[in-house]
Amino acid sequence: MTKAEQEWFAIRQTNDWAKLVKMIADDFVIVDSDGSLGNRASMTAGYKEEAPRVVSLKMQVLVAHAVAANAVIASGLDDIATKGSDGVTKHRFERFIDTWILRLGRWQCVAEQITLAQPEKR
């Protein structure tokens, strides 16, 4: 499942939204860092809106746990650097938990939860 998470990340970097939509289940739900609920369409819209300001995306941590033959929970930490209207680059660190289900022969993300975080200390 780490491959699917890395592909999701790469898709965000290349803005290939049609490919991303195929990885995300129709019944996908997201709990965003502000506590709001969303779905595949709202998440993709947020990515599209932010894309012109993204300077870099880095996955600092990624761990996947198979909880059944057809279910995997992946968690990690992303470093998302964006340029503000003032020209200053700011980093936003997000911890995420994604739930992946094998449906009709392909893995789909059915749920994601995001929490604002601090960078990993090494």
C-alpha positions as CSV (number, residue, x, y, z in Angstrom):
1,M,0.0,0.0,0.0
2,T,3.0,2.3,0.4
3,K,3.2,2.3,-3.4
4,A,-0.4,3.6,-3.7
5,E,0.3,6.3,-1.1
6,Q,3.5,7.4,-3.0
7,E,1.5,7.4,-6.3
8,W,-1.1,9.7,-4.7
9,F,1.7,12.0,-3.6
10,A,3.2,12.0,-7.1
11,I,-0.2,12.7,-8.7
12,R,-0.6,15.8,-6.4
13,Q,2.8,17.0,-7.6
14,T,1.9,16.6,-11.3
15,N,-1.7,17.8,-10.9
16,D,-3.1,14.7,-12.6
17,W,-6.5,15.0,-11.0
18,A,-8.3,12.4,-13.3
19,K,-5.8,9.8,-12.2
20,L,-6.3,10.7,-8.5
21,V,-10.0,10.4,-8.8
22,K,-9.6,6.8,-9.9
23,M,-7.8,6.0,-6.7
24,I,-10.4,7.5,-4.4
25,A,-13.7,5.6,-3.8
26,D,-17.0,7.1,-4.8
27,D,-18.1,6.9,-1.1
28,F,-14.8,8.5,0.2
29,V,-15.0,10.7,3.3
30,I,-12.4,13.0,4.7
31,V,-12.1,14.6,8.1
32,D,-10.0,17.6,7.3
33,S,-7.5,19.3,9.7
34,D,-10.2,21.9,10.7
35,G,-12.6,19.2,11.6
36,S,-14.8,19.6,8.6
37,L,-16.2,16.7,6.6
38,G,-15.6,16.3,2.9
39,N,-15.7,13.9,0.0
40,R,-13.7,13.1,-3.1
41,A,-15.0,16.2,-4.9
42,S,-14.2,18.6,-2.1
43,M,-10.8,17.2,-1.5
44,T,-9.9,17.3,-5.2
45,A,-11.2,20.9,-5.4
46,G,-9.0,21.9,-2.5
47,Y,-6.0,20.3,-4.1
48,K,-6.7,22.2,-7.4
49,E,-7.1,25.5,-5.6
50,E,-3.9,25.1,-3.7
51,A,-1.8,23.7,-6.6
52,P,-0.6,27.0,-8.0
53,R,0.9,28.0,-4.6
54,V,2.6,24.6,-3.9
55,V,6.4,24.9,-3.9
56,S,7.1,21.4,-2.7
57,L,5.5,18.3,-1.3
58,K,7.5,15.9,0.9
59,M,6.4,12.8,2.6
60,Q,8.5,12.5,5.8
61,V,6.9,9.4,7.2
62,L,4.8,6.6,5.8
63,V,3.7,3.4,7.5
64,A,1.2,0.8,6.3
65,H,-0.6,-1.9,8.3
66,A,-2.6,-4.7,6.7
67,V,-5.6,-5.2,8.9
68,A,-7.3,-7.8,6.7
69,A,-6.7,-9.3,3.3
70,N,-8.6,-6.5,1.7
71,A,-8.0,-3.6,4.0
72,V,-4.9,-1.5,4.8
73,I,-4.5,1.5,7.1
74,A,-1.7,3.9,6.1
75,S,-0.4,6.7,8.2
76,G,2.3,9.3,7.6
77,L,3.5,12.9,7.8
78,D,3.5,15.3,4.9
79,D,5.5,18.6,4.6
80,I,3.5,20.9,2.2
81,A,5.4,24.1,1.3
82,T,3.2,26.9,-0.2
83,K,4.0,30.4,-1.3
84,G,1.7,33.1,0.1
85,S,0.6,36.2,-1.7
86,D,3.4,38.0,0.2
87,G,5.9,35.7,-1.6
88,V,6.9,34.0,1.7
89,T,7.1,30.2,1.6
90,K,5.4,28.5,4.6
91,H,5.4,24.9,5.6
92,R,2.3,23.0,6.7
93,F,2.8,19.6,8.3
94,E,0.0,17.2,8.1
95,R,-0.4,13.8,9.8
96,F,-2.7,11.6,7.9
97,I,-4.5,8.2,8.3
98,D,-5.9,6.7,5.1
99,T,-8.1,3.6,4.9
100,W,-7.7,1.5,1.7
101,I,-10.1,-1.3,0.6
102,L,-9.6,-3.8,-2.2
103,R,-12.7,-3.5,-4.3
104,L,-13.3,-5.2,-7.6
105,G,-9.6,-6.0,-8.0
106,R,-8.2,-2.5,-7.3
107,W,-7.3,-0.6,-4.2
108,Q,-9.3,2.4,-3.3
109,C,-9.0,4.9,-0.5
110,V,-12.3,5.1,1.3
111,A,-11.4,7.4,4.2
112,E,-8.8,10.0,5.3
113,Q,-8.2,11.9,8.5
114,I,-5.8,14.8,8.6
115,T,-4.3,16.5,11.6
116,L,-2.0,19.5,11.6
117,A,1.4,18.6,13.1
118,Q,5.0,19.6,13.7
119,P,7.9,18.3,11.6
120,E,9.5,15.0,12.6
121,K,12.5,15.4,15.0
122,R,15.4,13.4,13.8
